[in-house]
Amino acid sequence: MPGKRATRLTPDQRREQLVQIGLEMLADRSLDELSTDEVARRAGISRGLLFHYFDSKRDFYRAVVRAACDRFTAATEPDGSLEPVAWMRAFITGFVAYVLEHRRVYLALVRGAAGSHPAVGDIVGEARETLARRLRDGQRRLGMPDAPRLEPASRAWMAFAEEAVISWPLDEDDDAARDELCAFIEASFVSLLGLLDRPRALAPR
Amino acid sequence: MPGKRATRLTPDQRREQLVQIGLEMLADRSLDELSTDEVARRAGISRGLLFHYFDSKRDFYRAVVRAACDRFTAATEPDGSLEPVAWMRAFITGFVAYVLEHRRVYLALVRGAAGSHPAVGDIVGEARETLARRLRDGQRRLGMPDAPRLEPASRAWMAFAEEAVISWPLDEDDDAARDELCAFIEASFVSLLGLLDRPRALAPR
């Protein structure tokens, strides 16, 4: 009975449950299509009770997107005690694993209407900034010089990595293809950022 | 007098004028913020007359986005008689020039809410496909083998090039910086797609 389940959870647990349901539903719809009626129904509570935990639809959307972004930034935070190369590989592997596993949520938030949804743009933007800072951290660990164009080049590399993961033809649990993808992204990191010092042209200019 | 100007244009000229006003307005707002009232006002005609030329707001939006995409694909179509390297450079230079010149329209359509705006997603998608076909054409001209991962790698490179142009710090008319950016994108093309055959790792695996 819904009423019975409702009394069992603490307010924090209930909020967490509702956010989790929102995250699951984002896997096959955009943020705009995320119905709070449906979320409440799946949780076995009334819509009114949902709005006891969240001030508004916007507040609920923000909580769901924040949870997705927190998981994303946690997945791409390597153990700080790793050696530089292992650290950078852990960053890349974490990024690939998260995007593969949460591909639809990732697309919905980063590239879908929700990517620039006015209610959550700042949260997605913050997660991007966290990732960019982490990448710069990795570059410093590797002793890469702070080239004048390193920042835009790094942003471009992130866009490259994102699109590579999204486009790569992969069956689930195809570990060889996943390793190949990680190796390709690692190689692109080595090559692209190295180009800042010594560009390679199609032919002598 | 608005009425007077309205009688001077042929229906085709009027449509073109309205689309042009829409394109100019997209430079500082998203598609959703593009008011047909404002477009009609700028053209000196009534809102009713605008809807004589376009069936609906959606129809007008589609015409504006189609015009933007047509210009984009035209800007990235090199002269077919060029040698392969010159052809590929013309493709890159055209891409960079278009994105720099129409940066805000590009962002509004490709990355903003409008990028996945249900009314225009298919038009933007078609333009992306045209560009992807053109890139494959360039690769064939250069004699690049049709590697199994060439397609996803090329998509990733396009995302890289897009983000590089958007992030690169550039003042208008800074030709040296623009040349540097084009050289960096050309170098990335050479390196990234070459990686499909011989990946470079951070350290021996």
Interface residues (C-beta under 8 A of the other chain):
Chain A: S30 V85 M88 R89 R111 G112 A113 G115 S116 H117 L142 R149 E151 P152 A153 R155 A156 W157 M158 A159 F160 A161 E162 E163 A164 S167 W168 P169 E180 A183 F184 E186 A187 S188 F189 V190 S191 L192 L195 L196 P199 R200 A201 L202 A203 R205
Chain B: S30 V85 M88 R89 R111 G112 A113 G115 S116 H117 L142 R149 E151 P152 A153 R155 A156 W157 M158 A159 F160 A161 E162 E163 A164 S167 W168 P169 E180 A183 F184 E186 A187 S188 F189 V190 S191 L192 L195 L196 P199 R200 A201 L202 A203 R205
